[in-house]
Amino acid sequence: MSNEKQAGEIHSGGERDDRLKKLAELKKSGINPFPENSARTHSIIQTLENFGDLEAAKEKIILAGRIMIKREFGNLTFVELYDGTGKIQLALSKKDLGADEFKKFAKLIDMGDFIEASGTCFVTHKGEKSLMVAGWKILAKALLPLPEKWHGLKDEDERLRLRYLDILANPETKELFIKKSKFWDTARQFLAERGFIEVETPILETSTGGADARPFVTHHNALDLDVFLRISTGELWQKRLMVAGFEKTFEIGRQFRNEGMDAEHLQDYTQLEFYWAYANHEDGMELVEELYREIAKKVFGTLKFKIRGFEVDLGKDWERYDYQETVKKYTGIDVLNCSERDIKTKLNELNVEFDEKGFNVTRAIDNLWKYCRKQLAGPGFLVGVPKVVSPLAKADPERPELTERFQPIIAGSELGNGYSELNDPLDQAARFAAQQKLREAGDEEAQMFDHEFVEALEHGMPPTCGFGMSERLFAFLADKPARECQLFPLMKPKSRNT
């Protein structure tokens, strides 16, 4: 069977059977095909960086890694070895290894196998830095072949399902996730340098809070009660910490929403949320603008991006998009002076799909806004958001029908959400009650009434700014679908013949 076959197709017969025979032969000859350790002395990158000195000293070193290419030329065999840090050529000669060891390597070792090789550095007549092998040892026998370099994993589902092979075959995929790690490290360091402390809050909750979303439900056997996977990264918990006397907290963690899947949205993903006592939404916008620029520079090395067809420059002055004015500009609807029927008619006119189940004025306004935001390149902040769609945000004292909420707008999407937090317990209780009515009427995304959180607010919470951003920001800056930016996105189990 050719290596051009996709790895997912090779689970029985053909090459796998051949490799199983080689595995049995290794064991029969007294060789453990899966030893517990390696005597490696150098990584490949260390070897290449110090190649001249190692070659001059004729120092014997031991490398370990996976065979990516194997070429045989009579009494010579050349191997490309990869260990995660780099690649190097190994040269094996029948003369230096001895006939038996050379034959055993040629017969029993395949591409994809992990081996250890000892030898000295030299440069071939073609100028390639190489290791002349004096001895070898198998570290792990691969029973399935790797995808062929140029044909590889073409089917998207297969590529995501076999992500480990995608990363192995495509350096750009590996680099993407190195950048993603740096993305979160940069955000963490940015906040830590400004006095924020990292906290951990519950993932299992008896009531969901902090967002409008449909939760996942599970059962807690020990306590015999149904619980929810959190839909925010500890919003109501971190506000309790403001009550407790903490001034600056943040959490980076997983959250879960049992909703639709598209290029921007996933059901489980990583989110950052911070809470800042004695600060308001204006302070938050200033900090977030600085944070986003820091991430762009340190992770991507630029402030200018091409995203979803938009040209975005994070270095320029960020705009302010007024919610009411923006929606009116693109749809002609005044969201503060219209009926649910007016919006529904306009949504149908604009060919905007929406879910009839639990549909209400809150959902209507939100769907209308989502149509409008797609017209905005950004960078900027959405402001002046109506209270009816912001149950946790402090009301604007000059226009109480609006809230002190802000959302970064980049390339037609909201890439974060923050506000001056509502700290009036009576107002919060009233808004929770209104949300609960929407929920009882069929809106599964409406928020639950959290009595214990209201009780915490009654003990007093200082003025606070809260903000959250998810890994969607990374996906946008990388200009890739959200699923592409998860190492192992959730996939339907693959049916197999038994």
Secondary structure, DSSP 8 states (H G I E B T S, - for coil): --TTS-GGG-SSSHHHHHHHHHHHHHHHTT--SS-S-------HHHHHHTHHHHHHHT--EEEEEEEEEEEEETTEEEEEEE-SS-EEEEEEEHHHH-HHHHHHHHHH--TT-EEEEEEEEEE-TT--EEEEEEEEEEEE--SS----TTT---SHHHHHHTHHHHHHH-HHHHHHHHHHHHHHHHHHHHHHHTT-EE----SEESS--SS-----EEEETTTTEEEEE-SSSSHHHHHHHHHHT--EEEEEEEEE--S---SS--SEEEEEEEEEET--HHHHHHHHHHHHHHHIIIIIS-SEEEETTEEEETTS--EEEEHHHHHHHHH---TTS--HHHHHHHHHHTT-----TT--HHHHHHHHHHHHHTT---SEEEE-EEGGG-TTB-B-SSSTTEE-EEEEEETTEE--EEEEB---HHHHHHHHHHHHHHHHTT-TTS----HHHHHHHHT----EEEEEEETHHHHHHTTS-GGGGSSS----------
